[in-house]
C-alpha cells in the first residue's frame, strides 16, 4: 500500500470534543473571579436603574425639612441630605442617569470614531493623512477641556455634556480602529476576499471589522469608566445634570458644602462612582484576556474518519490563450525620488487547459506579477506599462468594480499560507458559500450545500461536520484543500497557485499537487503555478517561465527549458536541485543572491553571479529565440551554457 493511501485511509480515531471559541472564551473569563464579580455588579446596575424606582418609599425630589442631614435609619436607610430628601432614592435615580449618560457618550464616540477609523486605516492615502491631522489636533487638548469648551457654546445640560464627551473620546476609537485596520488589511485572507470578488465595503465591514471587535470591545468598557468619571466631574462643577435632578456628581457637589456637619452624605455617591469605575476596568481586563485566549489558542483536536481520494482585443497570436501578458512593467511609488520598478518587460501566456510554471528565487517578481494580474498590488504599486489580456479583456484598464466581477468567478487564486489566507472569524463553509453567493446569485442554503460538496471533492474527511469548523481547527494540508475549494467554487477558467505547497511536508505536497492536476483535468481550466521547485514544474507543467530580478530570462515548453537550459541562471537552478543519485562534495549552488530592485546591475541582471559573464553582458539585451517557442535573455542563447541537463 502506498504512503499516500496510508495517509488518506487513516483509521478512525475516537471522537474528541474540541472546545469551541465560545467555550474557550467562557472558561478563560470565569477564571478571573474579580471580572466575574464585576460583570455581575454591572448587570445589577441596569436592573436597579430600570426597576428600582418602583420600590422606593420616598420621592427623590420631595423636600422634608423636618428630617434634614440625618444619618442612616430604619426610615431612611442611607440618611437624608440638606433638604431632607432620601439619599437612597436619589442614589437609585442617579444610577439610571449615569448609565444613560455613559451609554449616550460612548455610543456617539463609537458611531463617530470606529467607522471613520476603520475606513481611514483600510483606504490610507490622503484621506488617512487628513483625518489623522484633525484627530491629532483634537488629542492635543485634554478631553475634558474640549468638553467644557463645547458646553460653553451649547450651554450646560446632561445631553450637551454627553455630546461633548462623545466627540472628545471618539478620537480614541478612531485611532484604535485605524491601527487595527492597518494591521488586518495586510493579512492574506483580505486579499483572498478581494480575489473572490467581494466589494470594498463588504470587505471592510464583513472581513476586517469582525477581526478588530476584540480591541473595540475592551476599549468600550474602558470608555464607560472614563465617561462616568467625566460626567460626575462635569455635574460636580455645574456643567452636567442640573439640580434638583439627581446624579452622582450633583450629590457630591452638595455634600461638599456640608462635609463638616454631615460627612456621611458624601459616602454613598463616592462609593458608587468608585465601584462602578473599578467594575468596568476589571470587566475590561477579563474580556481582554478571554479574547486573547480565543485568538491564540492552539489547534483543537479534530475527528478523523476514513475517506477516499469590455476592452481591447488581444493580438492575433494570443487568441488561444486564456491569459496573455505583454511587456508588463510594475512600479512602486517612493516617498521621495523616482518610482521603483520591480517587474520589467514581462511577457508570457497561459494557453487554455494548460499549466504554466513561473519559477525563480524569492525576490524575482513572481508574486508581484501574479498580484498585477489580479489587480491586488499595494496602494503604492501600479502597472506602469504593458497589457494583461484575460479572455479578450484588458485587465489593467478595468475599474475595481469590473475586476470584482472577474476575480473569484473567472480567475481563482491560491495563496502561499493557507492559515493566514483564511479568515479566522468565519467557518470554512461560510467562506466558501460567500464566494458562491457573490457570483452565482443563489440562496445561502444552496451555496452551503455546494460548499460541502466542494469540501468533499477536495478530500476533506467528514466534510458535512468539518464544514462548520474554523480555520485553526484544520492542519496545514487540510487548510490548503479548503483554499483550493474556495478558489474553485465558481469554476474559474484560470487558477493562479502562488506557492500552494509552501510549509507542507512532502507527502501532503504530493497530495495537493495531485488534487490540482485531477481538478484541472476534470474542469479543463488553465493553471499558472508559481513555485521555487523545478521538480514540481517538471511534474505538472506544460510550459516553464523562469524569472530573475524582475525579468523573464527563459521560457518555452517545459522539456526544452529543463532538458536544454540555455540561460546560466536556469542551468544553475537545475544543478542545485537535490537528485536521486550519488554525489560527492557539497550540493552545487548559485553564488550570491538576487539583488534588490534599487540595485539592479546594468545589462544582464544575472551577470554578477554568472560564471560565463563577459563585458558584453553589461550591455542591454532582449529576449532571443534560438529555437521556435524557446526564448532566452542571454548572449549565450545559441548554445547551452552548462550542457544538457
VENJO-V654419 format. One record per residue. N is the residue number from 1. D_CENTER is the distance of its C-alpha to the mean C-alpha in whole Angstrom. Layout:
N | D_CENTER
N | D_CENTER
//
This chain:
1 | 42
2 | 39
3 | 36
4 | 34
5 | 36
6 | 36
7 | 32
8 | 32
9 | 35
10 | 34
11 | 36
12 | 35
13 | 34
14 | 35
15 | 32
16 | 30
17 | 28
18 | 25
19 | 24
20 | 21
21 | 18
22 | 21
23 | 24
24 | 22
25 | 21
26 | 25
27 | 26
28 | 25
29 | 25
30 | 29
31 | 29
32 | 29
33 | 33
34 | 33
35 | 29
36 | 31
37 | 34
38 | 32
39 | 30
40 | 34
41 | 35
42 | 33
43 | 33
44 | 37
45 | 37
46 | 36
47 | 38
48 | 41
49 | 40
50 | 40
51 | 43
52 | 45
53 | 47
54 | 49
55 | 50
56 | 51
57 | 55
58 | 55
59 | 54
60 | 52
61 | 54
62 | 57
63 | 59
64 | 62
65 | 64
66 | 66
67 | 63
68 | 61
69 | 60
70 | 60
71 | 58
72 | 57
73 | 59
74 | 60
75 | 60
76 | 57
77 | 55
78 | 53
79 | 56
80 | 56
81 | 56
82 | 58
83 | 59
84 | 59
85 | 56
86 | 54
87 | 51
88 | 50
89 | 50
90 | 48
91 | 46
92 | 45
93 | 44
94 | 43
95 | 40
96 | 39
97 | 39
98 | 37
99 | 34
100 | 34
101 | 34
102 | 31
103 | 29
104 | 30
105 | 29
106 | 26
107 | 25
108 | 26
109 | 24
110 | 21
111 | 22
112 | 22
113 | 20
114 | 16
115 | 16
116 | 17
117 | 15
118 | 12
119 | 14
120 | 15
121 | 12
122 | 10
123 | 13
124 | 15
125 | 19
126 | 22
127 | 20
128 | 18
129 | 21
130 | 24
131 | 22
132 | 22
133 | 25
134 | 26
135 | 24
136 | 26
137 | 29
138 | 29
139 | 28
140 | 31
141 | 33
142 | 33
143 | 31
144 | 35
145 | 37
146 | 34
147 | 35
148 | 39
149 | 39
150 | 37
151 | 40
152 | 43
153 | 42
154 | 41
155 | 44
156 | 43
157 | 42
158 | 39
159 | 37
160 | 38
161 | 37
162 | 34
163 | 33
164 | 33
165 | 31
166 | 28
167 | 28
168 | 29
169 | 26
170 | 23
171 | 23
172 | 21
173 | 19
174 | 18
175 | 17
176 | 15
177 | 13
178 | 13
179 | 12
180 | 9
181 | 8
182 | 9
183 | 7
184 | 3
185 | 5
186 | 6
187 | 4
188 | 7
189 | 6
190 | 5
191 | 8
192 | 10
193 | 10
194 | 11
195 | 14
196 | 15
197 | 16
198 | 14
199 | 15
200 | 13
201 | 14
202 | 13
203 | 9
204 | 9
205 | 11
206 | 10
207 | 7
208 | 6
209 | 9
210 | 9
211 | 7
212 | 9
213 | 12
214 | 13
215 | 14
216 | 15
217 | 18
218 | 19
219 | 20
220 | 21
221 | 24
222 | 25
223 | 25
224 | 28
225 | 30
226 | 30
227 | 31
228 | 34
229 | 35
230 | 35
231 | 36
232 | 39
233 | 40
234 | 40
235 | 42
236 | 44
237 | 45
238 | 46
239 | 43
240 | 41
241 | 43
242 | 47
243 | 50
244 | 51
245 | 48
246 | 46
247 | 43
248 | 43
249 | 43
250 | 46
251 | 48
252 | 47
253 | 49
254 | 52
255 | 52
256 | 52
257 | 55
258 | 57
259 | 56
260 | 59
261 | 61
262 | 58
263 | 55
264 | 54
265 | 53
266 | 50
267 | 48
268 | 47
269 | 45
270 | 44
271 | 43
272 | 41
273 | 39
274 | 38
275 | 37
276 | 35
277 | 33
278 | 33
279 | 32
280 | 29
281 | 28
282 | 29
283 | 27
284 | 24
285 | 24
286 | 24
287 | 21
288 | 19
289 | 21
290 | 20
291 | 17
292 | 16
293 | 18
294 | 16
295 | 13
296 | 15
297 | 18
298 | 19
299 | 19
300 | 22
301 | 25
302 | 25
303 | 28
304 | 29
305 | 32
306 | 34
307 | 33
308 | 34
309 | 32
310 | 32
311 | 33
312 | 34
313 | 36
314 | 36
315 | 39
316 | 41
317 | 41
318 | 37
319 | 37
320 | 37
321 | 34
322 | 31
323 | 29
324 | 31
325 | 30
326 | 32
327 | 33
328 | 29
329 | 28
330 | 25
331 | 25
332 | 22
333 | 24
334 | 25
335 | 25
336 | 29
337 | 31
338 | 31
339 | 28
340 | 27
341 | 27
342 | 25
343 | 26
344 | 30
345 | 32
346 | 30
347 | 32
348 | 32
349 | 32
350 | 31
351 | 34
352 | 33
353 | 33
354 | 33
355 | 30
356 | 30
357 | 29
358 | 27
359 | 28
360 | 28
361 | 27
362 | 24
363 | 24
364 | 26
365 | 24
366 | 23
367 | 19
368 | 19
369 | 22
370 | 20
371 | 17
372 | 20
373 | 21
374 | 18
375 | 18
376 | 14
377 | 16
378 | 14
379 | 16
380 | 19
381 | 20
382 | 22
383 | 25
384 | 28
385 | 30
386 | 31
387 | 30
388 | 28
389 | 29
390 | 28
391 | 31
392 | 33
393 | 30
394 | 29
395 | 25
396 | 25
397 | 27
398 | 25
399 | 23
400 | 19
401 | 21
402 | 23
403 | 20
404 | 18
405 | 22
406 | 22
407 | 18
408 | 18
409 | 22
410 | 24
411 | 21
412 | 19
413 | 17
414 | 16
415 | 14
416 | 15
417 | 13
418 | 13
419 | 12
420 | 8
421 | 9
422 | 9
423 | 7
424 | 9
425 | 10
426 | 12
427 | 15
428 | 15
429 | 18
430 | 16
431 | 14
432 | 17
433 | 19
434 | 16
435 | 17
436 | 20
437 | 21
438 | 19
439 | 22
440 | 25
441 | 25
442 | 26
443 | 26
444 | 23
445 | 26
446 | 27
447 | 23
448 | 23
449 | 26
450 | 25
451 | 22
452 | 24
453 | 27
454 | 24
455 | 23
456 | 27
457 | 27
458 | 25
459 | 27
460 | 25
461 | 27
462 | 28
463 | 26
464 | 27
465 | 26
466 | 23
467 | 21
468 | 20
469 | 19
470 | 15
471 | 14
472 | 15
473 | 18
474 | 19
475 | 20
476 | 19
477 | 21
478 | 21
479 | 17
480 | 18
481 | 20
482 | 18
483 | 16
484 | 19
485 | 20
486 | 17
487 | 18
488 | 21
489 | 21
490 | 23
491 | 25
492 | 24
493 | 27
494 | 25
495 | 22
496 | 21
497 | 20
498 | 19
499 | 20
500 | 20
501 | 22
502 | 20
503 | 21
504 | 23
505 | 26
506 | 29
507 | 30
508 | 26
509 | 26
510 | 29
511 | 28
512 | 25
513 | 27
514 | 30
515 | 28
516 | 26
517 | 30
518 | 31
519 | 29
520 | 30
521 | 33
522 | 33
523 | 31
524 | 32
525 | 29
526 | 29
527 | 26
528 | 25
529 | 25
530 | 23
531 | 24
532 | 26
533 | 29
534 | 32
535 | 33
536 | 30
537 | 31
538 | 35
539 | 34
540 | 32
541 | 32
542 | 35
543 | 34
544 | 33
545 | 32
546 | 32
547 | 30
548 | 30
549 | 29
550 | 28
551 | 31
552 | 32
553 | 35
554 | 36
555 | 36
556 | 38
557 | 39
558 | 37
559 | 41
560 | 42
561 | 39
562 | 39
563 | 43
564 | 44
565 | 41
566 | 43
567 | 40
568 | 41
569 | 37
570 | 37
571 | 40
572 | 38
573 | 35
574 | 37
575 | 40
576 | 37
577 | 36
578 | 37
579 | 40
580 | 42
581 | 45
582 | 47
583 | 46
584 | 48
585 | 46
586 | 42
587 | 40
588 | 40
589 | 37
590 | 37
591 | 38
592 | 35
593 | 32
594 | 30
595 | 30
596 | 28
597 | 28
598 | 30
599 | 32
600 | 33
601 | 37
602 | 39
603 | 40
604 | 39
605 | 36
606 | 37
607 | 40
608 | 40
609 | 39
610 | 41
611 | 44
612 | 46
613 | 45
614 | 48
615 | 49
616 | 48
617 | 44
618 | 44
619 | 44
620 | 42
621 | 42
622 | 41
623 | 40
624 | 43
625 | 44
626 | 47
627 | 47
628 | 46
629 | 42
630 | 41
631 | 40
632 | 40
633 | 39
634 | 42
635 | 46
636 | 47
637 | 45
638 | 49
639 | 49
640 | 46
641 | 46
642 | 46
643 | 48
644 | 47
645 | 44
//
